[in-house]
């Protein structure tokens, strides 16, 4: 491929585009944005003036996202303007990591990075992404007003999410920001895990990571207690929260503070102990929280109208001890997904997606 589809017009002028400087910064990450062979996976960086801004989509991790038209290729794309200050040199590590990870991940259920576009300076750097018209958060919001998400559709959505997560985790990547707003769908109903602004590669056992990741409603308990050596189990917890939100049509743990979140955990799942979660008492932020005693797991009471197998799967996901929490692969093998009614096909799911647009 030669050049790659690019970035938003109306944002900057042609003059003073710092393409060479940004190109040099990107070279160590094997993107080779300039003077690359035609066979290169991405090709050259594009200029922001190649694109026409259509609308604002929303905020992602570390950037704003726009719907734009690529005038050269007559394509609709999504452009993520990265939050970079003009004086940031070299380019921020989280930005380079997002590019590297998205370049690495090539899967049907992962959003596709098309390329990079540049503006007049480092503060005008964009990711060029495939555009996906449907958003799970809007689908759930619409379902509150007019319930129409049934188990076949829920299974189709969660199976795709788990396939994507299984692929991501097998590539030693943690997403670290799964939420309904980051789950998109293509125009044929294929689920796309998006927004890798908080993601990172899983390092060695001795490498510490930042615990203050993941939106609060989807945050795993080990993050709440300051664990810096967490694993892909944090993404499984988040996926479980998305699953629960599809069932309930509202977040399971809709907390307004960390203390409120902990109270909800305990009220729903009981109080964690050393017996159920070995090493729990050594977590650094445990001292910041007061734990009330609640001995019972009341998770089934939240899902009284759901089938037994569905609740059984939720029990395997909402486990305090991350080592005992099901992986994406194990979740996919759970009987919930094979019992009747089974998952619908993409054509049926697309009917649901289009219906949400009409409400």
N, C-alpha and C positions, 0 to 999 in steps of 0.2 A: 504494500500500500504506500502511496506517496504521501501527500499531505493528509492531515487528520481533520475531521470536522471540528469546528471551533467555537467562538465566544460571542459575547453580546455586543451588538452594535448599540449606538446611541449612548454608550457609557463613556467612551473616550474617542479622541481624534487620532488620526494617523501619526501625527508628529510626536517626536520624543519617545517612541516606543523602545523600551530597554530590552530588546529581544536577545542581544548577544550576552548581556549580563546574566539574565535568567537561564539562558541556554547553558552557560558555563556551570551554574549552580546545579543544574539537573544532570550534567554529564556523569557524576559518580553513581547515579542511580540507574544507569544503563538505559535512559530514555532517549539519549542522543537526539535532542530536538532539532538540531541543525546539521545540514550536510550529511545526511544519513542515506544509505542505499534504499532503493525503491522497495526492497523486500523487508525492510524493518517493520516490526510489529505495529508501530504507531506512525512513524514518519515525522514530518516537521511540526513545530509549534505553529499554531494559527494566530492571527491578530484579532483583537477584539472587534475591529471594524468590519470583520467578515460577517458579522451577525446582527440580527435585528431583535431587540428585546420585545417579547410579546406580553409577558405578565410576570409578576412576582409570585413564586410558589410558596416559599417559606424559609425558615431558618433551619440549617443543619448544624451538626457539631462543627464549630470553627468556620462557619461560612453561610452566606445567603445564597438561595437557589432561585434561578430565573428560568422561565420557559422562553426559548429563543428559536428563531429561524435561521438556519445556516443558508445564507443566500447563494453560496457557491454550489452546494449540493442539493438545495431545495429540500432540506430535512428539518424536522422539529427535534430539538435537543434540549437538555437541561444543562445549565451552566452554573457551577458553584463558584461564587466569588469568595476566595479565601481571605480570612481576616489576618492580613499581614500588614505591618506598619512599614512605611517607606524605608525606615532605617534598619529594618530586620535583614541582616546579612551575616552569615549565609541564611538561606531560607529556613524558616522554623522547622525543627525536627519532626513535629507532628504532621506538617504538610508533606514532607518528603516520605514519611512513613505511610501516609494515606495513599500516595501515588504508588509506592513500592508494593503495598499490599493489594491494591486494586489491580495492578498489573499482574500480580501473581495469581489472583483468583479468577478463574475462567469457568463459570458454572451457570447452568440455566437459571438457578435460583439466587444468583448474586448479580447485583447491578453492574452494568458494563461501563468501564472507563474507556471513552473513545480517544481522548487525548488531552492536550493542554493548550491554553491560549494565553496570550500576554497582552498587557496594555502598556501604558507609558512608563511604568516603573514597577518595582517589586510589589507594591501594594495593589497592583492590578494584575493579579495572576488568578487564573480560573482553571477548574477541571471541567472538561467537556464530557458529559454523561449521556447515555441513552435516556430518552424521555419516556416516562411511564405515566399513563393518564389516571390510574386509580390508586387510592390511598386507603389503607385499612382503617385508619382513625375515622375517616369520613363515613366509611361503610358502617362502622359500629355506631357512630352518632346517628346515622339515618335509621339504623335498626331499632334504636330506642324509640323513635317516633312511630315507626311502622315495622314491627318484628317480622323478619323474613329470613333470618339466617338459621338454617336447620343443620342437623348433624352431618348429612352428606357434604354440605358446603364447608362446615367447620373442619371436617376431616380432610377435605381436599386442601384447605388452606394450611392446616397444621402439618400435614405430611410434607408439603412443599417447603415449609419453614424448616422442618427437621432435616430434610435432605440437604438444604443449603447449609445449615449449621454443621451437619456431619462433615460435609466437604470442607468448610472453613476450618473446623477443628482438626481435621486430618492434615491440614496444611499449617498446623501450629499457629493459627491466628485466633485471637480473642476479639470479638466484636466490641464488647464493653459498652454498648449503648442501644441494645435492642428495645424497641418500644413500638406501639402500633403505628406511630407516625413515621417510622423508618421501614415499614413494610408496604411495598408498592406492588402494582400489578401491571403487566403489559396489556396491550390491546387485544391479546388472545387469552388472557387470564392466567398467565404464568407469574407466580410470585417472585418478587425480587427483594432480597435483603439489601438495604441501601445505607448510606451515610457511614463511612468507615473513618470518620474524623477522629474518633476516640480509640480506634482499634490498634492493636500492636501484636507483634510476634511473641509467642510464649517463649521465655528465655530459660535459663538453667534453673535448677532447684534453688540455688543460692541468690538468684537475682530478685530484688524486690521491685514491686510495681505500685503505682498510685492507687489507693483504695477509693478515692472520691470520684468514682466513675459510675455510669449508669444512672438514668433518670430515677428519681426516688421511688416512684410507684413500681418500678421493675427491678429494684436493687436487691441483690441477694444478702442474706444475713451476715455472711463472712465479710462483706464490704462494709456493712453497717458497724461492725466491730473492729474495723481497721486492719484486717488481714492484708498483708502486702505480698503474700505468696499464693494468691488465689489461682484458680485454674479455669478451664473452659466450663466448669460447673456453674459459673456465674451467668453465662449465656443461657444455660438450660433453665435456670430459675426464671430469667426474663422471659424465655419462651413459654414457660408455664403460666406466667402472669398474662401473657398475650392470649393463650389458650383459655384461661379463666375469664378474661374480658370478653371473649367471643361468646362464651356460655352465659355470662351474667349480663352482658351489654353495659357493663360498667367496670372500672378497675377493681380488682380484688383487694388491693392494699392502697387505697386512695388517701395517703398520709400527707399532712401538711408540715411535718417536721420529722427529724430522725427519731425523736422520742415517741412521737405518735406512730411512726412505722413500727418500732419495736413493740409498742403496746398491741398493735394489730397482729403482729406475728404471734405474740404470746396468747392473745385471745383466741386466735384461730388454730394454732398448732401446738399450744402448750409452751411451757418454759424449757429452754434448752438446758441440758445437764452434761456433766462430764461423761456420763454413761452413754447418752445418745449422741454426743458430739465430743469425742476425745480431743483434748487440747483447747477446748473452748475457753476455759478460764485463763489461758495465757494470751488471748488476743488483746492487743494494745488498748483498744478503746472500750473494753468491757467496763472498766472503772468509771467511765463517764455515764453509765446507764444504771438505773435501779431496776432490778428484775423482780416483778411480783411473781408469786407462785401460782401456776395454773397447770394442773397435771394432765389435762385431757386434750386430745386432738379433736377439734370441732369442725374440721374441714368439711366433712359430709353435710353438716348443717347449712353450709353455704350453697350446696348443690343438691337440694332435696328432690328436684325434678329431673335429675340426670341419671343415666343408666349406671349400673354398678361398675361396669368396666371403665367407664369414663372417670369415676371417682377413684378407682383403683390406680389408674395412670397418674392422676393428680397427686395421689399419695407418694408415688415414686419420684415425682419431681420436687414437691415441696418438702424436702428433707433438709433438716438443719446441717447435718454433716455432709459437706460437699463430696467426700469420698464415697458416700453411699447414694448420692443422687444419680438417677439414671442419666446415661449419655444419650445423645441424639439417636445413635444406632439402636440402643436398647429400647428407647421410646418407640421407634418405628416398628419394632418387633412385638409391641404390646397387642393383646387381643382386641383392644378397643377399635383398632383400625381395620380389623378383618371381620368383625361381627356386623350383622345387618343393623341398620342400613349402612352400606359401605360408602366410601368417598365418591362424590359425583365426579364427572369428567370436566375438562376445562370449558367445554361449550356451555354446560349448565352453570358453572361458576361465573362465566362471563355474563350470563343473563342476570345474575345477582349483582354483579359489578355495575352493569348498565342501569339496573333498576335503582341503585343507590344514587345515580346521577339524576334521576328523574324526580326524586323526592324533594 
